C-alpha cells in the first residue's frame, strides 16, 4: 500500500470516528446555545476559506488574476441584489473577459 492510500485510509477512519464521537459523547442532550451558534457558522466559514484559497492562491504563491476579477464581478452583482444565476454569469463573464484582455 502506498503512502497516499494510507493517508486516505487514515483520514477516512478519522472522519468516521469524529462523526461517531459527537453522538456518543453528547447523547440525547442538547448543545449549549453558544456551541449551537458556533456549529452553525462552521460551514459558511469553511466555504469562505475554500473560495479565498482557490481564488487567490496558486501553489504557495499569492496571485491576482482572472479568478479575482470574476469574484469582483460576482460581488458587484450581489451588491446589486441580482438573482443567483446572474451572479454566476457575472463571475464567469468577468473572469472570461479578463482572460481575453490579458
Biopython code that builds the backbone (N, CA, C, O; Angstrom):
import numpy as np
from Bio.PDB.StructureBuilder import StructureBuilder

atoms = [
    (1, "UNK", "N", (0.851, -1.169, 0.000)),
    (1, "UNK", "CA", (0.000, 0.000, 0.000)),
    (1, "UNK", "C", (0.900, 1.237, 0.000)),
    (1, "UNK", "O", (1.846, 1.324, 0.782)),
    (2, "UNK", "N", (0.596, 2.188, -0.883)),
    (2, "UNK", "CA", (1.413, 3.399, -0.977)),
    (2, "UNK", "C", (1.085, 4.352, 0.170)),
    (2, "UNK", "O", (0.073, 4.201, 0.854)),
    (3, "UNK", "N", (1.958, 5.331, 0.364)),
    (3, "UNK", "CA", (1.749, 6.317, 1.426)),
    (3, "UNK", "C", (0.475, 7.120, 1.193)),
    (3, "UNK", "O", (-0.233, 7.442, 2.147)),
    (4, "UNK", "N", (0.175, 7.447, -0.052)),
    (4, "UNK", "CA", (-1.018, 8.239, -0.362)),
    (4, "UNK", "C", (-2.285, 7.492, 0.049)),
    (4, "UNK", "O", (-3.191, 8.077, 0.641)),
    (5, "UNK", "N", (-2.344, 6.198, -0.267)),
    (5, "UNK", "CA", (-3.529, 5.425, 0.105)),
    (5, "UNK", "C", (-3.627, 5.244, 1.608)),
    (5, "UNK", "O", (-4.728, 5.193, 2.156)),
    (6, "UNK", "N", (-2.489, 5.146, 2.279)),
    (6, "UNK", "CA", (-2.502, 5.045, 3.731)),
    (6, "UNK", "C", (-3.061, 6.316, 4.355)),
    (6, "UNK", "O", (-3.836, 6.253, 5.309)),
    (7, "UNK", "N", (-2.669, 7.469, 3.817)),
    (7, "UNK", "CA", (-3.195, 8.747, 4.309)),
    (7, "UNK", "C", (-4.691, 8.836, 4.058)),
    (7, "UNK", "O", (-5.438, 9.274, 4.933)),
    (8, "UNK", "N", (-5.139, 8.428, 2.878)),
    (8, "UNK", "CA", (-6.573, 8.450, 2.570)),
    (8, "UNK", "C", (-7.335, 7.546, 3.529)),
    (8, "UNK", "O", (-8.388, 7.929, 4.040)),
    (9, "UNK", "N", (-6.817, 6.366, 3.773)),
    (9, "UNK", "CA", (-7.462, 5.424, 4.686)),
    (9, "UNK", "C", (-7.528, 5.983, 6.105)),
    (9, "UNK", "O", (-8.572, 5.911, 6.753)),
    (10, "UNK", "N", (-6.420, 6.537, 6.587)),
    (10, "UNK", "CA", (-6.399, 7.104, 7.932)),
    (10, "UNK", "C", (-7.343, 8.301, 8.058)),
    (10, "UNK", "O", (-8.002, 8.461, 9.085)),
    (11, "UNK", "N", (-7.412, 9.131, 7.035)),
    (11, "UNK", "CA", (-8.351, 10.265, 7.066)),
    (11, "UNK", "C", (-9.793, 9.769, 7.093)),
    (11, "UNK", "O", (-10.632, 10.331, 7.797)),
    (12, "UNK", "N", (-10.080, 8.729, 6.336)),
    (12, "UNK", "CA", (-11.436, 8.165, 6.344)),
    (12, "UNK", "C", (-11.805, 7.596, 7.695)),
    (12, "UNK", "O", (-12.905, 7.836, 8.193)),
    (13, "UNK", "N", (-10.901, 6.845, 8.292)),
    (13, "UNK", "CA", (-11.162, 6.279, 9.625)),
    (13, "UNK", "C", (-11.315, 7.397, 10.652)),
    (13, "UNK", "O", (-12.201, 7.342, 11.505)),
    (14, "UNK", "N", (-10.455, 8.411, 10.573)),
    (14, "UNK", "CA", (-10.557, 9.547, 11.499)),
    (14, "UNK", "C", (-11.870, 10.286, 11.354)),
    (14, "UNK", "O", (-12.465, 10.704, 12.348)),
    (15, "UNK", "N", (-12.326, 10.451, 10.121)),
    (15, "UNK", "CA", (-13.600, 11.135, 9.883)),
    (15, "UNK", "C", (-14.765, 10.356, 10.479)),
    (15, "UNK", "O", (-15.636, 10.934, 11.129)),
    (16, "UNK", "N", (-14.781, 9.049, 10.259)),
    (16, "UNK", "CA", (-15.859, 8.222, 10.810)),
    (16, "UNK", "C", (-15.830, 8.264, 12.332)),
    (16, "UNK", "O", (-16.881, 8.341, 12.968)),
    (17, "UNK", "N", (-14.636, 8.213, 12.923)),
    (17, "UNK", "CA", (-14.538, 8.260, 14.381)),
    (17, "UNK", "C", (-15.016, 9.592, 14.936)),
    (17, "UNK", "O", (-15.718, 9.629, 15.947)),
    (18, "UNK", "N", (-14.640, 10.692, 14.278)),
    (18, "UNK", "CA", (-15.078, 12.001, 14.756)),
    (18, "UNK", "C", (-16.590, 12.169, 14.629)),
    (18, "UNK", "O", (-17.226, 12.742, 15.513)),
    (19, "UNK", "N", (-17.167, 11.675, 13.536)),
    (19, "UNK", "CA", (-18.616, 11.779, 13.360)),
    (19, "UNK", "C", (-19.355, 10.944, 14.392)),
    (19, "UNK", "O", (-20.440, 11.329, 14.829)),
    (20, "UNK", "N", (-18.798, 9.821, 14.787)),
    (20, "UNK", "CA", (-19.439, 8.981, 15.790)),
    (20, "UNK", "C", (-19.197, 9.466, 17.202)),
    (20, "UNK", "O", (-19.970, 9.145, 18.105)),
    (21, "UNK", "N", (-18.140, 10.234, 17.413)),
    (21, "UNK", "CA", (-17.800, 10.715, 18.746)),
    (21, "UNK", "C", (-18.842, 11.693, 19.288)),
    (21, "UNK", "O", (-19.160, 11.656, 20.477)),
    (22, "UNK", "N", (-19.368, 12.552, 18.447)),
    (22, "UNK", "CA", (-20.349, 13.543, 18.899)),
    (22, "UNK", "C", (-21.575, 12.912, 19.528)),
    (22, "UNK", "O", (-21.883, 13.206, 20.683)),
    (23, "UNK", "N", (-22.289, 12.052, 18.805)),
    (23, "UNK", "CA", (-23.466, 11.420, 19.408)),
    (23, "UNK", "C", (-23.120, 10.559, 20.626)),
    (23, "UNK", "O", (-23.918, 10.462, 21.558)),
    (24, "UNK", "N", (-21.946, 9.939, 20.626)),
    (24, "UNK", "CA", (-21.573, 9.096, 21.757)),
    (24, "UNK", "C", (-21.322, 9.925, 23.011)),
    (24, "UNK", "O", (-21.683, 9.511, 24.113)),
    (25, "UNK", "N", (-20.708, 11.088, 22.847)),
    (25, "UNK", "CA", (-20.377, 11.930, 23.993)),
    (25, "UNK", "C", (-21.573, 12.762, 24.438)),
    (25, "UNK", "O", (-21.880, 12.828, 25.628)),
    (26, "UNK", "N", (-22.249, 13.396, 23.483)),
    (26, "UNK", "CA", (-23.359, 14.291, 23.818)),
    (26, "UNK", "C", (-24.622, 13.497, 24.121)),
    (26, "UNK", "O", (-25.413, 13.890, 24.978)),
    (27, "UNK", "N", (-24.814, 12.384, 23.425)),
    (27, "UNK", "CA", (-26.017, 11.570, 23.647)),
    (27, "UNK", "C", (-27.265, 12.314, 23.237)),
    (27, "UNK", "O", (-27.289, 12.941, 22.178)),
    (28, "UNK", "N", (-28.298, 12.260, 24.049)),
    (28, "UNK", "CA", (-29.566, 12.912, 23.731)),
    (28, "UNK", "C", (-29.662, 14.334, 24.238)),
    (28, "UNK", "O", (-30.697, 14.982, 24.080)),
    (29, "UNK", "N", (-28.585, 14.831, 24.851)),
    (29, "UNK", "CA", (-28.617, 16.192, 25.404)),
    (29, "UNK", "C", (-28.455, 17.231, 24.293)),
    (29, "UNK", "O", (-27.817, 16.982, 23.270)),
    (30, "UNK", "N", (-29.042, 18.379, 24.519)),
    (30, "UNK", "CA", (-28.900, 19.485, 23.564)),
    (30, "UNK", "C", (-27.596, 20.223, 23.845)),
    (30, "UNK", "O", (-27.149, 20.305, 24.989)),
    (31, "UNK", "N", (-27.000, 20.752, 22.796)),
    (31, "UNK", "CA", (-25.797, 21.556, 22.963)),
    (31, "UNK", "C", (-26.151, 22.890, 23.598)),
    (31, "UNK", "O", (-27.276, 23.368, 23.447)),
    (32, "UNK", "N", (-25.214, 23.491, 24.299)),
    (32, "UNK", "CA", (-25.465, 24.836, 24.822)),
    (32, "UNK", "C", (-25.695, 25.809, 23.666)),
    (32, "UNK", "O", (-25.181, 25.585, 22.570)),
    (33, "UNK", "N", (-26.459, 26.887, 23.887)),
    (33, "UNK", "CA", (-26.751, 27.835, 22.795)),
    (33, "UNK", "C", (-25.500, 28.399, 22.121)),
    (33, "UNK", "O", (-25.485, 28.593, 20.905)),
    (34, "UNK", "N", (-24.461, 28.661, 22.898)),
    (34, "UNK", "CA", (-23.235, 29.213, 22.314)),
    (34, "UNK", "C", (-22.593, 28.201, 21.358)),
    (34, "UNK", "O", (-22.135, 28.576, 20.279)),
    (35, "UNK", "N", (-22.558, 26.934, 21.746)),
    (35, "UNK", "CA", (-21.996, 25.899, 20.885)),
    (35, "UNK", "C", (-22.847, 25.715, 19.627)),
    (35, "UNK", "O", (-22.308, 25.486, 18.544)),
    (36, "UNK", "N", (-24.150, 25.812, 19.759)),
    (36, "UNK", "CA", (-25.037, 25.690, 18.597)),
    (36, "UNK", "C", (-24.772, 26.807, 17.596)),
    (36, "UNK", "O", (-24.751, 26.563, 16.389)),
    (37, "UNK", "N", (-24.570, 28.021, 18.078)),
    (37, "UNK", "CA", (-24.265, 29.144, 17.176)),
    (37, "UNK", "C", (-22.923, 28.935, 16.484)),
    (37, "UNK", "O", (-22.771, 29.253, 15.304)),
    (38, "UNK", "N", (-21.949, 28.400, 17.220)),
    (38, "UNK", "CA", (-20.632, 28.165, 16.623)),
    (38, "UNK", "C", (-20.703, 27.080, 15.554)),
    (38, "UNK", "O", (-20.077, 27.212, 14.502)),
    (39, "UNK", "N", (-21.447, 26.022, 15.803)),
    (39, "UNK", "CA", (-21.589, 24.944, 14.823)),
    (39, "UNK", "C", (-22.268, 25.460, 13.562)),
    (39, "UNK", "O", (-21.913, 25.060, 12.453)),
    (40, "UNK", "N", (-23.248, 26.349, 13.729)),
    (40, "UNK", "CA", (-23.953, 26.905, 12.571)),
    (40, "UNK", "C", (-23.028, 27.746, 11.692)),
    (40, "UNK", "O", (-23.282, 27.902, 10.498)),
    (41, "UNK", "N", (-21.973, 28.279, 12.267)),
    (41, "UNK", "CA", (-21.042, 29.117, 11.496)),
    (41, "UNK", "C", (-19.917, 28.326, 10.832)),
    (41, "UNK", "O", (-19.165, 28.883, 10.033)),
    (42, "UNK", "N", (-19.789, 27.042, 11.148)),
    (42, "UNK", "CA", (-18.674, 26.266, 10.600)),
    (42, "UNK", "C", (-18.747, 26.111, 9.079)),
    (42, "UNK", "O", (-17.743, 26.321, 8.399)),
    (43, "UNK", "N", (-19.896, 25.753, 8.536)),
    (43, "UNK", "CA", (-20.000, 25.518, 7.090)),
    (43, "UNK", "C", (-19.733, 26.792, 6.284)),
    (43, "UNK", "O", (-18.952, 26.742, 5.333)),
    (44, "UNK", "N", (-20.352, 27.941, 6.622)),
    (44, "UNK", "CA", (-20.030, 29.150, 5.847)),
    (44, "UNK", "C", (-18.563, 29.561, 5.964)),
    (44, "UNK", "O", (-17.977, 30.068, 5.008)),
    (45, "UNK", "N", (-17.982, 29.343, 7.127)),
    (45, "UNK", "CA", (-16.569, 29.688, 7.317)),
    (45, "UNK", "C", (-15.678, 28.818, 6.447)),
    (45, "UNK", "O", (-14.752, 29.318, 5.808)),
    (46, "UNK", "N", (-15.948, 27.532, 6.420)),
    (46, "UNK", "CA", (-15.149, 26.627, 5.589)),
    (46, "UNK", "C", (-15.324, 26.935, 4.103)),
    (46, "UNK", "O", (-14.361, 26.874, 3.339)),
    (47, "UNK", "N", (-16.554, 27.267, 3.690)),
    (47, "UNK", "CA", (-16.788, 27.620, 2.295)),
    (47, "UNK", "C", (-16.041, 28.894, 1.922)),
    (47, "UNK", "O", (-15.445, 28.974, 0.847)),
    (48, "UNK", "N", (-16.069, 29.885, 2.797)),
    (48, "UNK", "CA", (-15.347, 31.134, 2.533)),
    (48, "UNK", "C", (-13.846, 30.883, 2.432)),
    (48, "UNK", "O", (-13.183, 31.445, 1.560)),
    (49, "UNK", "N", (-13.309, 30.053, 3.309)),
    (49, "UNK", "CA", (-11.882, 29.731, 3.261)),
    (49, "UNK", "C", (-11.527, 29.018, 1.962)),
    (49, "UNK", "O", (-10.480, 29.285, 1.371)),
    (50, "UNK", "N", (-12.385, 28.121, 1.520)),
    (50, "UNK", "CA", (-12.144, 27.410, 0.264)),
    (50, "UNK", "C", (-12.167, 28.366, -0.925)),
    (50, "UNK", "O", (-11.317, 28.274, -1.810)),
    (51, "UNK", "N", (-13.130, 29.279, -0.952)),
    (51, "UNK", "CA", (-13.219, 30.245, -2.052)),
    (51, "UNK", "C", (-11.981, 31.134, -2.080)),
    (51, "UNK", "O", (-11.411, 31.362, -3.147)),
    (52, "UNK", "N", (-11.564, 31.632, -0.936)),
    (52, "UNK", "CA", (-10.390, 32.511, -0.885)),
    (52, "UNK", "C", (-9.135, 31.756, -1.322)),
    (52, "UNK", "O", (-8.327, 32.281, -2.088)),
    (53, "UNK", "N", (-8.974, 30.535, -0.839)),
    (53, "UNK", "CA", (-7.802, 29.744, -1.201)),
    (53, "UNK", "C", (-7.771, 29.453, -2.692)),
    (53, "UNK", "O", (-6.723, 29.580, -3.325)),
    (54, "UNK", "N", (-8.898, 29.066, -3.259)),
    (54, "UNK", "CA", (-8.936, 28.722, -4.677)),
    (54, "UNK", "C", (-8.840, 29.956, -5.572)),
    (54, "UNK", "O", (-8.423, 29.849, -6.725)),
    (55, "UNK", "N", (-9.221, 31.123, -5.057)),
    (55, "UNK", "CA", (-9.212, 32.337, -5.871)),
    (55, "UNK", "C", (-7.864, 33.038, -5.855)),
    (55, "UNK", "O", (-7.392, 33.495, -6.895)),
    (56, "UNK", "N", (-7.245, 33.127, -4.696)),
    (56, "UNK", "CA", (-6.058, 33.962, -4.556)),
    (56, "UNK", "C", (-4.760, 33.189, -4.369)),
    (56, "UNK", "O", (-3.723, 33.805, -4.120)),
    (57, "UNK", "N", (-4.778, 31.874, -4.477)),
    (57, "UNK", "CA", (-3.553, 31.099, -4.288)),
    (57, "UNK", "C", (-3.262, 30.252, -5.515)),
    (57, "UNK", "O", (-4.163, 29.704, -6.151)),
    (58, "UNK", "N", (-1.986, 30.163, -5.824)),
    (58, "UNK", "CA", (-1.511, 29.281, -6.889)),
    (58, "UNK", "C", (-0.310, 28.547, -6.324)),
    (58, "UNK", "O", (0.805, 29.069, -6.323)),
    (59, "UNK", "N", (-0.541, 27.349, -5.849)),
    (59, "UNK", "CA", (0.519, 26.640, -5.143)),
    (59, "UNK", "C", (0.740, 27.314, -3.806)),
    (59, "UNK", "O", (-0.162, 27.367, -2.969)),
    (60, "UNK", "N", (1.936, 27.828, -3.610)),
    (60, "UNK", "CA", (2.246, 28.536, -2.373)),
    (60, "UNK", "C", (2.370, 30.042, -2.603)),
    (60, "UNK", "O", (2.864, 30.761, -1.734)),
    (61, "UNK", "N", (1.930, 30.521, -3.754)),
    (61, "UNK", "CA", (2.051, 31.939, -4.078)),
    (61, "UNK", "C", (0.684, 32.622, -4.042)),
    (61, "UNK", "O", (-0.342, 32.011, -4.341)),
    (62, "UNK", "N", (0.696, 33.882, -3.675)),
    (62, "UNK", "CA", (-0.497, 34.725, -3.709)),
    (62, "UNK", "C", (-0.574, 35.372, -5.086)),
    (62, "UNK", "O", (0.388, 36.000, -5.529)),
    (63, "UNK", "N", (-1.715, 35.225, -5.768)),
    (63, "UNK", "CA", (-1.851, 35.764, -7.123)),
    (63, "UNK", "C", (-3.142, 36.560, -7.261)),
    (63, "UNK", "O", (-4.132, 36.289, -6.582)),
    (64, "UNK", "N", (-3.113, 37.525, -8.133)),
    (64, "UNK", "CA", (-4.309, 38.259, -8.542)),
    (64, "UNK", "C", (-4.432, 38.069, -10.046)),
    (64, "UNK", "O", (-3.642, 38.614, -10.816)),
    (65, "UNK", "N", (-5.416, 37.301, -10.456)),
    (65, "UNK", "CA", (-5.581, 37.023, -11.872)),
    (65, "UNK", "C", (-7.062, 37.093, -12.234)),
    (65, "UNK", "O", (-7.837, 37.772, -11.560)),
    (66, "UNK", "N", (-7.451, 36.403, -13.283)),
    (66, "UNK", "CA", (-8.825, 36.456, -13.774)),
    (66, "UNK", "C", (-9.819, 35.920, -12.752)),
    (66, "UNK", "O", (-10.975, 36.344, -12.735)),
    (67, "UNK", "N", (-9.388, 35.002, -11.909)),
    (67, "UNK", "CA", (-10.294, 34.474, -10.879)),
    (67, "UNK", "C", (-10.725, 35.580, -9.927)),
    (67, "UNK", "O", (-11.888, 35.647, -9.527)),
    (68, "UNK", "N", (-9.778, 36.452, -9.564)),
    (68, "UNK", "CA", (-10.107, 37.564, -8.669)),
    (68, "UNK", "C", (-11.072, 38.531, -9.354)),
    (68, "UNK", "O", (-11.975, 39.066, -8.710)),
    (69, "UNK", "N", (-10.888, 38.753, -10.642)),
    (69, "UNK", "CA", (-11.813, 39.617, -11.381)),
    (69, "UNK", "C", (-13.206, 39.002, -11.420)),
    (69, "UNK", "O", (-14.199, 39.724, -11.329)),
    (70, "UNK", "N", (-13.295, 37.686, -11.552)),
    (70, "UNK", "CA", (-14.585, 37.010, -11.535)),
    (70, "UNK", "C", (-15.277, 37.157, -10.195)),
    (70, "UNK", "O", (-16.485, 37.386, -10.144)),
    (71, "UNK", "N", (-14.527, 37.026, -9.107)),
    (71, "UNK", "CA", (-15.102, 37.215, -7.771)),
    (71, "UNK", "C", (-15.557, 38.663, -7.607)),
    (71, "UNK", "O", (-16.610, 38.920, -7.022)),
    (72, "UNK", "N", (-14.778, 39.598, -8.114)),
    (72, "UNK", "CA", (-15.177, 41.006, -8.032)),
    (72, "UNK", "C", (-16.475, 41.273, -8.780)),
    (72, "UNK", "O", (-17.341, 41.998, -8.289)),
    (73, "UNK", "N", (-16.610, 40.690, -9.967)),
    (73, "UNK", "CA", (-17.845, 40.858, -10.732)),
    (73, "UNK", "C", (-19.026, 40.230, -10.000)),
    (73, "UNK", "O", (-20.127, 40.781, -10.007)),
    (74, "UNK", "N", (-18.801, 39.086, -9.373)),
    (74, "UNK", "CA", (-19.865, 38.436, -8.610)),
    (74, "UNK", "C", (-20.269, 39.285, -7.415)),
    (74, "UNK", "O", (-21.455, 39.392, -7.104)),
    (75, "UNK", "N", (-19.296, 39.890, -6.744)),
    (75, "UNK", "CA", (-19.614, 40.756, -5.600)),
    (75, "UNK", "C", (-20.431, 41.972, -6.028)),
    (75, "UNK", "O", (-21.347, 42.389, -5.320)),
    (76, "UNK", "N", (-20.098, 42.537, -7.186)),
    (76, "UNK", "CA", (-20.880, 43.671, -7.695)),
    (76, "UNK", "C", (-22.317, 43.244, -7.995)),
    (76, "UNK", "O", (-23.264, 43.972, -7.699)),
    (77, "UNK", "N", (-22.470, 42.060, -8.584)),
    (77, "UNK", "CA", (-23.818, 41.563, -8.872)),
    (77, "UNK", "C", (-24.581, 41.282, -7.581)),
    (77, "UNK", "O", (-25.783, 41.537, -7.502)),
    (78, "UNK", "N", (-23.896, 40.762, -6.579)),
    (78, "UNK", "CA", (-24.546, 40.533, -5.286)),
    (78, "UNK", "C", (-24.960, 41.847, -4.639)),
    (78, "UNK", "O", (-26.039, 41.946, -4.055)),
    (79, "UNK", "N", (-24.097, 42.858, -4.744)),
    (79, "UNK", "CA", (-24.425, 44.166, -4.175)),
    (79, "UNK", "C", (-25.644, 44.771, -4.861)),
    (79, "UNK", "O", (-26.410, 45.510, -4.243)),
    (80, "UNK", "N", (-25.820, 44.451, -6.148)),
    (80, "UNK", "CA", (-26.981, 44.951, -6.892)),
    (80, "UNK", "C", (-28.213, 44.066, -6.674)),
    (80, "UNK", "O", (-29.256, 44.283, -7.290)),
    (81, "UNK", "N", (-28.084, 43.062, -5.788)),
    (81, "UNK", "CA", (-29.175, 42.129, -5.469)),
    (81, "UNK", "C", (-29.688, 41.383, -6.702)),
    (81, "UNK", "O", (-30.890, 41.188, -6.882)),
    (82, "UNK", "N", (-28.739, 40.976, -7.540)),
    (82, "UNK", "CA", (-29.086, 40.217, -8.745)),
    (82, "UNK", "C", (-29.446, 38.783, -8.352)),
    (82, "UNK", "O", (-29.002, 38.298, -7.312)),
    (83, "UNK", "N", (-30.239, 38.110, -9.169)),
    (83, "UNK", "CA", (-30.544, 36.697, -8.914)),
    (83, "UNK", "C", (-29.266, 35.846, -8.982)),
    (83, "UNK", "O", (-28.270, 36.241, -9.588)),
    (84, "UNK", "N", (-29.322, 34.682, -8.351)),
    (84, "UNK", "CA", (-28.141, 33.826, -8.229)),
    (84, "UNK", "C", (-27.537, 33.476, -9.584)),
    (84, "UNK", "O", (-26.317, 33.519, -9.738)),
    (85, "UNK", "N", (-28.362, 33.132, -10.568)),
    (85, "UNK", "CA", (-27.824, 32.777, -11.888)),
    (85, "UNK", "C", (-27.122, 33.958, -12.546)),
    (85, "UNK", "O", (-26.146, 33.773, -13.272)),
    (86, "UNK", "N", (-27.607, 35.159, -12.301)),
    (86, "UNK", "CA", (-26.950, 36.356, -12.844)),
    (86, "UNK", "C", (-25.596, 36.556, -12.158)),
    (86, "UNK", "O", (-24.629, 36.964, -12.801)),
    (87, "UNK", "N", (-25.528, 36.272, -10.865)),
    (87, "UNK", "CA", (-24.257, 36.384, -10.137)),
    (87, "UNK", "C", (-23.237, 35.412, -10.718)),
    (87, "UNK", "O", (-22.080, 35.776, -10.927)),
    (88, "UNK", "N", (-23.663, 34.176, -10.979)),
    (88, "UNK", "CA", (-22.767, 33.176, -11.559)),
    (88, "UNK", "C", (-22.316, 33.615, -12.952)),
    (88, "UNK", "O", (-21.137, 33.505, -13.290)),
    (89, "UNK", "N", (-23.253, 34.112, -13.757)),
    (89, "UNK", "CA", (-22.912, 34.577, -15.104)),
    (89, "UNK", "C", (-21.958, 35.765, -15.053)),
    (89, "UNK", "O", (-21.049, 35.866, -15.876)),
    (90, "UNK", "N", (-22.160, 36.663, -14.095)),
    (90, "UNK", "CA", (-21.264, 37.812, -13.957)),
    (90, "UNK", "C", (-19.859, 37.353, -13.584)),
    (90, "UNK", "O", (-18.877, 37.883, -14.102)),
    (91, "UNK", "N", (-19.757, 36.379, -12.697)),
    (91, "UNK", "CA", (-18.442, 35.866, -12.306)),
    (91, "UNK", "C", (-17.740, 35.214, -13.494)),
    (91, "UNK", "O", (-16.559, 35.462, -13.735)),
    (92, "UNK", "N", (-18.461, 34.390, -14.225)),
    (92, "UNK", "CA", (-17.870, 33.728, -15.387)),
    (92, "UNK", "C", (-17.499, 34.744, -16.456)),
    (92, "UNK", "O", (-16.426, 34.654, -17.052)),
    (93, "UNK", "N", (-18.371, 35.702, -16.701)),
    (93, "UNK", "CA", (-18.096, 36.726, -17.708)),
    (93, "UNK", "C", (-16.924, 37.611, -17.314)),
    (93, "UNK", "O", (-16.091, 37.947, -18.155)),
    (94, "UNK", "N", (-16.853, 37.991, -16.040)),
    (94, "UNK", "CA", (-15.743, 38.809, -15.586)),
    (94, "UNK", "C", (-14.416, 38.100, -15.729)),
    (94, "UNK", "O", (-13.433, 38.699, -16.165)),
    (95, "UNK", "N", (-14.376, 36.820, -15.363)),
    (95, "UNK", "CA", (-13.134, 36.052, -15.488)),
    (95, "UNK", "C", (-12.781, 35.848, -16.972)),
    (95, "UNK", "O", (-11.619, 35.968, -17.358)),
    (96, "UNK", "N", (-13.780, 35.543, -17.790)),
    (96, "UNK", "CA", (-13.514, 35.327, -19.208)),
    (96, "UNK", "C", (-13.025, 36.594, -19.900)),
    (96, "UNK", "O", (-12.098, 36.558, -20.709)),
    (97, "UNK", "N", (-13.663, 37.712, -19.569)),
    (97, "UNK", "CA", (-13.250, 38.983, -20.163)),
    (97, "UNK", "C", (-11.833, 39.340, -19.759)),
    (97, "UNK", "O", (-11.046, 39.804, -20.584)),
    (98, "UNK", "N", (-11.508, 39.128, -18.508)),
    (98, "UNK", "CA", (-10.145, 39.420, -18.029)),
    (98, "UNK", "C", (-9.128, 38.530, -18.722)),
    (98, "UNK", "O", (-8.053, 38.997, -19.101)),
    (99, "UNK", "N", (-9.453, 37.252, -18.893)),
    (99, "UNK", "CA", (-8.533, 36.352, -19.583)),
    (99, "UNK", "C", (-8.376, 36.725, -21.051)),
    (99, "UNK", "O", (-7.294, 36.573, -21.620)),
    (100, "UNK", "N", (-9.455, 37.215, -21.670)),
    (100, "UNK", "CA", (-9.389, 37.589, -23.084)),
    (100, "UNK", "C", (-8.528, 38.853, -23.270)),
    (100, "UNK", "O", (-7.827, 38.992, -24.272)),
    (101, "UNK", "N", (-8.592, 39.759, -22.302)),
    (101, "UNK", "CA", (-7.868, 41.027, -22.416)),
    (101, "UNK", "C", (-6.394, 40.851, -22.059)),
    (101, "UNK", "O", (-5.532, 41.475, -22.679)),
    (102, "UNK", "N", (-6.096, 40.020, -21.079)),
    (102, "UNK", "CA", (-4.697, 39.896, -20.627)),
    (102, "UNK", "C", (-3.980, 38.739, -21.266)),
    (102, "UNK", "O", (-2.804, 38.510, -20.984)),
]
sb = StructureBuilder()
sb.init_structure("model")
sb.init_model(0)
sb.init_chain("A")
sb.init_seg("    ")
for serial, (resi, resn, name, xyz) in enumerate(atoms, 1):
    if name == "N":
        sb.init_residue(resn, " ", resi, " ")
    sb.init_atom(name, np.array(xyz, "f"), 0.0, 1.0, " ", f" {name:<3s}", serial, name[0])
structure = sb.get_structure()
